[in-house]
Amino acid sequence: MRAAFDATGFWQGVADVPGHEALAEAEDTGPPRYRAVFISDLHLGTPGCQAAALLEFLKAHPSQTLYLVGDIVDGWQLRRRWFWPQAHNDVVQKLLRRARKGCKVVFVPGNHDEFARGFAGHHFGGIEVREEAVHTTADGRRLWVVHGDHFDAVIQCAKWLAYLGDNAYELTLRLNRHLNSLRARMGLPYWSLSAYLKHKVKKALNYVTAFEQAVAAEARKRGYQGVVCGHIHRAEMREIDGTLYCNDGDWVESLTALVEHHDGQLELVQWHGAHQHKLRTPAAVESATV
């Protein structure tokens, strides 16, 4: 691969590196298990990306449509330091292969891969790049699909502060990896330091709430029944003033995705290998109106 991040030739550079395609020839056979799958905030190109778990999830969740809801590749980190192990290349190869096999793959760039916004309307290896998208569920609901960084006041008004926060988050993740390595040796389960800090800091909770309400309000203003976004690394599905708000989480810590079943039912899931955990069900959403 490259010694420095080159946004223009990035996808071609990845495609030129052989993946583990031979190992995947038996995958994606038979009808898709889901009508649509939404994932975001993979942050490929960083040590925190859970690429191995993501590959397992994608193998177990074939779908008619796959939405990549931003921050798929972390251009911010790659500009500072090149990090691209084989597992990250395998993820990109998997996405390209899924598109070749007939799955509709839609990439809505985020702030960390904003370089791709200049290619909106184009296709790369069968993957369609869009500034935003609209998904209609099997039961007729129109969902606005957008990364969500445009509703982040820090990103819009003080980008330097966002870069500073990104570095602090990377430091937290490194500490978290060392901490969980120690916990694993002690037989203790995984524990997220950054998630703990977010839940304990009142201002962080206020920021999350304001973000969720702003995104839902804009979706409602545009006439959509709901919105699917990412950006804040907090998986959630709930009604906000009559508008369905869905955040599919991330693949750095929470390992979450939003899936649509063939009857239009939406479900937020967390990947724990074969023991997948349902975070939110439609019944839970109906009782979560604010």
C-alpha positions, -999 to 999 in steps of 0.1 A, spaced: 0 0 0 10 37 2 33 54 26 10 85 28 -27 89 24 -38 96 -12 -76 102 -13 -79 103 -51 -62 69 -56 -72 53 -24 -99 29 -37 -78 18 -66 -48 12 -43 -69 -10 -21 -83 -29 -51 -48 -36 -63 -39 -55 -31 -51 -91 -30 -76 -100 -3 -88 -133 9 -113 -137 -19 -106 -174 -24 -117 -180 12 -150 -162 5 -162 -180 -26 -187 -201 -6 -203 -170 10 -233 -150 0 -251 -179 -16 -289 -183 -14 -314 -155 -8 -303 -125 13 -312 -128 50 -321 -92 53 -338 -65 31 -313 -39 42 -283 -35 66 -269 -1 78 -234 2 93 -212 32 99 -181 45 117 -159 15 108 -128 38 110 -107 16 87 -72 28 90 -71 29 128 -60 4 153 -94 7 170 -113 -7 140 -128 -41 148 -123 -55 113 -123 -92 122 -157 -89 140 -170 -68 111 -161 -95 86 -179 -121 107 -209 -99 109 -210 -92 71 -207 -129 64 -237 -137 87 -258 -108 74 -262 -109 36 -288 -83 24 -304 -69 -7 -291 -34 2 -261 -24 23 -257 12 34 -223 25 45 -233 55 66 -200 74 68 -166 73 85 -159 40 67 -122 50 61 -106 73 87 -88 98 65 -80 120 95 -58 93 111 -43 80 78 -30 115 70 -11 115 103 0 79 103 -4 51 78 -21 20 93 -36 -5 70 -34 -42 80 -46 -71 59 -79 -73 78 -88 -38 68 -81 -46 32 -102 -77 35 -132 -56 47 -130 -34 16 -126 -64 -6 -157 -79 11 -177 -48 3 -166 -47 -33 -174 -84 -37 -208 -80 -22 -216 -53 -48 -203 -76 -76 -226 -103 -63 -257 -81 -68 -261 -64 -34 -269 -27 -38 -241 -10 -18 -246 27 -11 -217 48 5 -227 80 23 -194 96 33 -189 112 68 -165 138 81 -136 113 85 -139 102 49 -151 136 35 -127 132 6 -153 109 -9 -179 136 -10 -163 150 -41 -172 117 -59 -209 118 -51 -229 104 -80 -201 81 -91 -196 44 -87 -164 26 -75 -164 -11 -80 -201 -11 -80 -204 9 -48 -225 40 -53 -214 72 -35 -241 97 -24 -241 128 -3 -273 114 13 -298 87 5 -334 78 10 -344 43 19 -380 31 17 -389 2 40 -410 -27 29 -439 -12 49 -436 22 31 -417 44 55 -392 68 39 -360 70 59 -334 98 54 -299 82 54 -271 107 64 -239 105 84 -249 133 107 -218 154 111 -236 185 97 -255 186 129 -224 186 150 -217 222 161 -181 213 169 -175 200 134 -192 230 118 -179 258 139 -145 246 154 -130 219 133 -97 222 151 -115 212 183 -129 182 165 -94 171 155 -82 176 191 -111 155 203 -103 128 178 -68 126 191 -81 124 227 -105 96 216 -77 76 200 -57 79 233 -87 67 252 -90 37 229 -53 28 233 -57 29 271 -89 9 267 -71 -19 247 -44 -22 274 -70 -22 302 -91 -49 285 -60 -70 278 -55 -70 315 -92 -77 322 -91 -107 297 -61 -122 316 -82 -119 348 -112 -136 331 -133 -104 330 -155 -93 301 -148 -64 277 -155 -30 292 -155 4 273 -137 32 291 -148 59 266 -185 47 267 -183 49 305 -169 85 304 -195 96 279 -223 83 301 -208 99 332 -202 134 317 -234 155 318 -222 177 289 -216 147 267 -251 134 274 -266 169 266 -246 169 234 -259 135 224 -295 145 231 -292 178 212 -277 159 182 -305 133 182 -332 159 184 -316 181 157 -313 152 132 -348 140 138 -362 175 135 -345 180 101 -358 146 89 -393 156 100 -390 190 83 -380 173 50 -411 151 52 -394 118 61 -409 93 86 -374 86 100 -337 90 98 -307 67 99 -273 82 109 -241 75 126 -213 99 137 -217 100 175 -209 63 181 -240 58 201 -264 31 189 -300 41 194 -335 37 180 -364 57 193 -393 80 184 -386 117 188 -417 138 184 -432 113 160 -400 108 139 -381 75 141 -345 82 150 -320 54 142 -283 56 149 -265 24 138 -235 29 163 -200 20 153 -174 -8 147 -148 6 171 -164 -3 204 -202 -10 202 -201 -34 172 -237 -25 162 -258 -23 131 -294 -15 120 -311 -42 100 -344 -43 81 -362 -76 79 -382 -85 47 -415 -73 63 -401 -38 70 -393 -44 107 -363 -25 119 -340 -39 145 -308 -26 162 -284 -54 169 -250 -58 186 -226 -84 173 -212 -109 197 -202 -136 172 -229 -163 171 -245 -148 202 -259 -117 185 -277 -94 210 -308 -73 201 -304 -38 214 -338 -25 204 -370 -41 191 -400 -24 175 -420 -28 207 -393 -10 227 -392 18 202 -430 24 205 -426 28 243 -396 52 239 -414 83 226 -401 116 239 
